[in-house]
Amino acid sequence: MVSDGEVSRLPLEAEPIPEVTDVIVVSTDTRQDGDMTERKPPGIPWDAWIEQRIHEADEQGALDKLPGSGRPLPGLEAGYDPDWWVKQFVQREGVSVLPPALELLRKVECVLADLSRLPTEAQVREQLVALNAEIAKVNTSTLEGPATRLGVLDVDSIITEWRARRAAGRSR
């Protein structure tokens, strides 16, 4: 007998998992009696019943106007690539697969290359200050991947170079 404060140390016996014998499939069609579900009839294999349901839906026209209907599947002309789904995910979601330090180096290169397109010194300074803030953040918080080797940028010297390039471009 187990008292209120004691925990029983009796071995637990696993109860058998009940066998699934009845599954309800929700149908997209409405029946006259209002019932929207149909049970798989006993004695019919699952694959045959599913194929029958697909055939019935096709006959009723439920599969006629699906997106992509009548067009080839995209990407079939390129050979098999076991990482196709990862590549599609990265492209679709714009996910970076680079470690933070390398991603930062790429971003710094892009921003410095695009500075010549900015029309005002204020916009150049704003871009550089934002970039310096990101560099400082990555330098203090990077825990994985290669270490960052990039220090904050000298905003005034970059702006001086920007002015010189701008003046040289005007004098031509």
C-alpha positions in Angstrom: 0.0 0.0 0.0 1.3 3.4 -0.9 0.8 6.3 1.5 0.1 9.9 0.3 3.8 11.1 0.5 5.3 8.0 -1.2 5.8 7.4 -4.9 5.0 3.9 -6.1 8.1 2.1 -7.5 6.0 -0.4 -9.4 7.2 -1.1 -13.0 5.0 0.6 -15.6 3.7 -1.7 -18.2 3.3 -0.2 -21.6 -0.3 -0.2 -22.8 -0.7 -1.5 -26.3 -1.2 1.2 -28.9 -4.6 0.8 -30.5 -4.6 -0.1 -34.2 -5.9 2.5 -36.5 -8.8 1.0 -38.3 -10.9 4.0 -39.2 -9.6 7.2 -40.8 -11.8 10.1 -41.8 -10.8 12.0 -44.9 -12.2 15.5 -45.4 -13.6 16.0 -48.9 -13.8 19.3 -50.7 -17.1 18.5 -52.2 -20.4 19.1 -50.3 -22.9 16.3 -50.4 -26.6 16.8 -50.5 -27.1 15.6 -46.9 -24.5 18.1 -45.6 -21.9 15.5 -44.7 -18.5 16.6 -45.9 -16.5 13.5 -44.8 -16.2 10.1 -46.3 -14.7 7.0 -44.6 -12.5 4.6 -46.5 -14.6 1.6 -47.2 -13.3 -1.6 -45.6 -11.7 -4.1 -47.8 -10.3 -1.6 -50.3 -6.5 -0.9 -50.1 -5.5 2.7 -49.3 -3.7 3.2 -52.6 -6.7 2.0 -54.7 -9.1 4.2 -52.7 -6.9 7.3 -53.0 -6.5 6.7 -56.8 -10.3 6.3 -57.0 -10.8 9.7 -55.2 -8.3 11.4 -57.5 -10.0 9.9 -60.6 -13.4 11.1 -59.3 -12.0 14.6 -58.6 -10.6 14.7 -62.1 -13.9 13.7 -63.7 -15.7 16.4 -61.7 -13.2 19.0 -63.0 -11.7 19.8 -59.7 -8.1 19.4 -61.1 -8.7 21.4 -64.3 -7.5 24.9 -63.3 -4.6 24.1 -61.0 -1.6 26.6 -61.2 1.1 25.3 -63.6 -1.4 23.1 -65.4 -0.1 22.1 -68.9 3.4 23.4 -68.3 6.5 21.4 -67.7 7.9 21.2 -64.2 10.6 23.8 -63.6 14.2 22.7 -63.4 13.9 19.4 -65.3 16.4 20.4 -67.9 19.2 20.8 -65.4 20.5 17.4 -64.2 19.9 15.9 -60.8 21.3 17.9 -57.9 21.0 16.4 -54.4 21.0 19.9 -52.9 18.4 21.4 -55.1 16.0 22.2 -52.3 18.7 24.0 -50.2 19.7 26.1 -53.2 16.1 27.0 -54.0 15.4 27.9 -50.3 18.5 30.1 -50.2 17.6 31.8 -53.4 13.9 32.2 -52.6 14.3 33.4 -49.0 17.5 35.4 -49.6 19.3 33.5 -46.8 23.0 34.1 -46.4 25.0 31.0 -46.1 28.2 32.8 -45.2 29.5 33.2 -41.7 28.9 36.7 -40.2 32.5 37.8 -40.7 32.6 36.9 -44.4 29.1 38.3 -45.0 30.3 41.6 -43.4 33.4 41.7 -45.7 31.1 41.2 -48.7 28.8 44.0 -47.5 31.6 46.4 -46.9 32.9 45.8 -50.4 29.5 46.4 -51.9 28.8 49.6 -49.9 32.3 51.1 -50.7 31.8 50.3 -54.4 28.3 52.0 -54.4 29.4 55.2 -52.6 30.4 56.8 -55.9 26.7 56.6 -57.0 25.5 58.6 -54.0 24.8 62.3 -54.9 25.4 64.0 -51.5 28.1 63.9 -48.9 25.4 63.5 -46.2 24.2 60.3 -47.8 27.8 59.0 -48.0 28.4 59.8 -44.3 25.1 58.1 -43.4 26.0 54.9 -45.2 29.5 54.8 -43.6 28.2 55.5 -40.1 25.6 52.7 -40.5 28.3 50.4 -41.8 30.6 51.2 -38.9 27.8 50.4 -36.5 27.3 47.0 -38.1 31.1 46.3 -38.1 31.2 47.1 -34.4 28.3 44.9 -33.7 29.7 41.9 -35.7 33.1 42.4 -34.1 31.6 42.1 -30.6 29.1 39.4 -31.2 30.6 36.9 -33.6 30.9 33.5 -31.9 31.0 31.2 -34.9 32.9 31.0 -38.2 36.2 32.9 -38.8 37.1 35.8 -36.7 36.5 39.3 -38.1 39.5 41.1 -39.3 37.8 44.3 -40.1 38.0 47.4 -37.9 35.7 50.4 -38.1 36.2 52.6 -41.2 37.7 56.1 -41.2 34.7 58.0 -42.4 36.5 61.3 -43.0 39.2 59.8 -45.2 36.7 57.9 -47.2 34.6 61.1 -47.7 37.8 62.9 -48.8 38.4 60.2 -51.4 34.8 60.4 -52.5 35.1 64.2 -52.9 38.3 63.8 -55.0 36.7 61.2 -57.3 33.7 63.3 -57.7 35.8 66.4 -58.6 37.8 64.3 -61.0 34.7 63.1 -62.7 33.3 66.6 -63.1 36.5 67.9 -64.6 36.5 65.5 -67.5 
